């Protein structure tokens, strides 16, 4: 047992751990700076809450790393059923905020089940796809779509949480393509998707809330909604551009504290960071994310079994989607769909789920040698 523990310690993925801690600390500092009150008014304790969740997230990461990730495959079905149950509970008795019913309250603590369900969804997909070595046929694709994807997609869309629902759908297709689909099945799937896209688009559009429609419209032309989402996008671009090369300096940004930039500590935290640290600081931050993503892809490549490969790839895809969508939102090249910046944006549930996901990546990489069995 001692020999195995030494091997685990020696092969532990310290690089991934240090990167996520560093990004999280940068996030806390940015939250502190952007939520400070001008003229000496008392500051909201957002940064203190995020620091507390950072500690909880680290505890969750250590717990995940402490056991072999293969147990996630063995408990994938119970986890999936529990995740669905939480999504149904949210729909029935969930807490409503900002026009969405996404949270479950447990006394003074509220959490967002959809944040954890993304991980459960990836675990379930990895378990289902690792059972067989064959390429995915049309029947398998439809079976997995019906039993694993459709219900949670509809439940999350109903909250409404369009961003998470679309990420779930994108994750499904990316993981399926990476796993391998038979050529005939792929042709049929693409053909049906192209033909049905206008009809599905019309159904989805009619089911969107008014503010969600405004977000899509403002993405095409920000001047259409100058006081709403169009204003958000314009202020985000102003904040990023005003940072110039080296930024205004820590605690010297104005867009956040003077409330020009909405959601400066959540969806648009990158814009607030870029204002204070400029192009050079932003490039350094983006480099940390790119190293993290490349590390995740390498972890998938080196995993000792198919379940680990697919699981690591799915988690890396998830972080990549969140990263690129959030950056795209702040730059105005993607619609504003409420996607937070991984590890940086304020939110306890999101930070905890991110650290658990990072813990799974570390677990897979640390146990990449079959000798650990």
Number of C-alpha atoms within 10 A of each C-alpha: 5 7 9 12 11 11 15 20 12 11 16 18 20 12 12 21 18 12 15 21 16 16 18 22 17 16 26 24 17 28 26 21 23 28 20 21 16 11 6 7 8 9 13 12 13 17 22 13 14 23 19 12 19 21 12 16 24 20 15 20 24 17 13 21 21 12 13 15 20 15 9 22 19 12 13 21 16 13 19 21 12 14 21 20 14 20 24 16 15 23 20 10 13 20 16 14 9 6 10 14 20 26 24 20 13 8 6 5 9 15 17 22 23 28 17 19 23 23 24 22 24 25 26 25 26 26 23 17 23 19 10 10 10 12 16 20 16 18 10 15 16 14 12 18 16 11 10 17 18 12 14 24 18 14 18 25 18 17 20 20 21 21 18 21 22 15 18 22 15 15 23 20 13 15 20 20 14 11 19 16 19 13 13 10 17 17 13 12 15 11 12 11 12 11 10 11 12 11 11 12 11 10 11 12 14 11 14 15 13 10 12 20 13 20 23 17 17 23 20 15 12 21 15 15 16 14 10 16 24 23 19 26 27 17 21 30 19 17 27 24 17 20 24 16 15 15 22 17 14 14 14 15 23 19 22 29 19 14 14 16 25 20 19 25 29 19 22 29 27 27 31 29 31 30 31 28 25 23 19 15 18 22 13 12 18 15 12 17 19 14 14 22 21 14 20 27 19 16 25 26 18 17 23 17 16 19 25 30 25 25 31 32 26 28 26 24 22 23 21 19 17 18 20 13 23 26 22 14 25 25 20 20 14 17 23 25 18 19 23 24 24 24 26 27 25 28 18 22 18 24 24 23 24 24 26 23 24 27 26 26 31 28 28 29 27 22 24 21 16 9 9 13 7
